[in-house]
Amino acid sequence: MREVSPDPQLYDLVPFTAGEKVFAVFADQVESTAEAKLPAPLPDAPAAVLGVVCVRGRMLTVLDPFALVTGEANSWPEVLPNVIALSGDEQLALAASERLDTITISATDIESPSPADEENLGRVALGIARYGGQEITVLSVARLFAAALRRKERRRRRF
């Protein structure tokens, strides 16, 4: 897991939109970006797991970052404008309305979530970056899948 430190190290981020929010992941965690049909749903999957899709011969579990952060399901068109395939063993991808140009920011530009946002953001985000007048939620790839499944477990316990 990457830790954000107060040193002036620079990071390349791949920003994208989902719902009304702008998210980003570290560029070295992105394998590819592609258009894809709506993923095949998985039985009993939580709202943040849109399903599975094949991108360039690789089966990926597609997560909705908007649902992970807000707890609300995002409405997606029949064809996802962008699926951002993540590198690593998780075989994960993120659903995106639009992939934006890669940006470079300093580690000091990523602020920890405020205590009010900690419950939602703290599970999936490293912090918030401000760039070009936009607030960008920087996601922790290592936490995404666990957070999607944890939300389902919490719902089960309540009922």
C-alpha positions in Angstrom: 0.0 0.0 0.0 1.3 3.4 -1.0 1.5 5.9 1.9 1.3 9.6 1.2 4.1 11.4 3.0 4.8 15.1 3.5 7.9 15.1 1.3 7.7 16.9 -2.1 7.6 13.7 -4.1 5.5 14.0 -7.3 2.9 11.5 -8.5 1.1 11.0 -11.8 -2.6 10.5 -11.3 -5.2 9.3 -13.8 -8.3 11.3 -13.0 -11.8 10.2 -14.2 -15.4 11.1 -13.5 -18.1 8.8 -12.2 -21.4 10.3 -11.3 -20.9 13.9 -10.2 -17.5 13.3 -8.7 -13.9 13.3 -9.9 -11.7 10.4 -8.8 -8.1 9.4 -9.5 -5.8 6.5 -9.1 -2.0 6.5 -9.3 -0.9 6.1 -13.0 1.4 3.2 -12.2 -1.7 1.3 -11.0 -3.6 1.6 -14.3 -3.0 -1.1 -16.9 -5.3 0.2 -19.6 -8.5 2.1 -20.4 -11.1 0.7 -22.8 -14.8 1.0 -23.7 -16.9 -2.0 -22.7 -20.4 -3.2 -22.7 -22.2 -3.1 -19.3 -20.7 -5.9 -17.2 -22.5 -9.2 -16.6 -24.0 -8.9 -13.2 -22.9 -11.2 -10.4 -25.6 -12.8 -8.2 -26.0 -11.2 -4.8 -23.2 -8.6 -5.5 -23.3 -5.3 -3.6 -24.3 -2.2 -5.5 -20.7 -1.1 -5.9 -19.8 -4.2 -7.9 -21.3 -3.7 -11.3 -20.3 -7.2 -12.5 -17.6 -8.8 -14.7 -16.5 -7.8 -18.1 -13.8 -9.1 -20.5 -11.3 -6.4 -21.6 -8.5 -7.4 -23.9 -8.8 -11.1 -22.9 -8.8 -10.4 -19.2 -11.9 -11.0 -17.0 -12.3 -8.0 -14.7 -14.6 -7.2 -11.8 -15.9 -3.7 -12.4 -16.4 -1.5 -9.4 -18.5 1.7 -9.3 -16.4 4.3 -7.3 -19.3 6.6 -7.0 -21.3 3.9 -5.1 -18.3 3.1 -2.9 -17.9 6.7 -1.8 -21.5 7.8 -1.6 -23.4 4.5 -0.9 -25.7 5.4 -3.8 -25.9 3.4 -7.0 -24.9 5.3 -10.1 -26.9 4.8 -13.3 -24.8 3.7 -16.2 -25.6 3.6 -19.9 -25.8 0.2 -21.7 -22.2 0.7 -22.8 -19.7 2.0 -20.2 -17.9 5.0 -21.7 -14.6 3.8 -20.0 -13.4 0.9 -18.0 -10.1 1.6 -16.2 -8.3 -1.8 -15.8 -6.1 -1.8 -12.7 -2.8 -3.6 -12.6 -2.1 -6.2 -10.0 -3.5 -9.5 -8.8 -7.0 -8.2 -8.0 -8.3 -8.3 -11.6 -10.3 -5.1 -10.9 -11.5 -2.3 -13.1 -13.2 1.0 -12.3 -16.3 2.3 -14.2 -15.8 5.8 -15.5 -18.0 8.3 -17.3 -14.9 10.0 -18.7 -11.2 9.5 -18.3 -9.4 12.8 -18.0 -5.8 13.7 -18.9 -3.1 12.4 -16.5 -1.9 15.1 -14.0 1.1 15.4 -11.8 0.8 16.5 -8.2 2.9 16.7 -5.1 2.2 14.3 -2.2 1.6 17.4 -0.1 -1.4 18.2 -2.3 -3.3 15.2 -1.1 -5.2 16.0 2.1 -6.6 13.3 4.4 -10.4 13.1 4.4 -12.1 15.4 7.0 -13.6 13.7 10.0 -17.0 14.2 8.6 -16.1 12.4 5.4 -14.0 9.7 7.1 -16.8 7.0 7.3 -17.3 7.0 3.5 -14.0 8.2 2.1 -11.7 6.6 4.7 -12.5 3.1 3.5 -11.5 3.7 -0.1 -9.6 7.0 -0.4 -6.1 8.0 0.4 -7.3 11.6 0.5 -8.6 14.6 -1.5 -6.5 16.5 -4.0 -7.3 19.9 -5.4 -6.2 20.5 -8.9 -7.4 23.1 -11.5 -10.3 24.1 -9.3 -11.5 20.5 -8.9 -11.7 18.3 -5.9 -10.4 14.9 -6.8 -10.9 11.9 -4.5 -7.6 9.8 -4.7 -8.6 6.2 -4.4 -6.6 3.4 -2.7 -6.6 0.5 -5.1 -5.7 -1.9 -2.2 -8.9 -1.0 -0.3 -11.5 -1.0 -3.1 -12.6 -4.6 -3.3 -12.7 -5.1 0.4 -14.7 -1.9 0.9 -17.3 -3.0 -1.8 -17.8 -6.3 0.0 -17.8 -4.8 3.5 -20.7 -2.5 2.6 -22.8 -5.6 1.7 -21.9 -7.3 5.0 -23.0 -4.2 6.9 -26.4 -4.2 5.2 -26.9 -7.9 6.1 -26.2 -7.3 9.7 -28.8 -4.5 9.9 -31.7 -6.7 8.7 
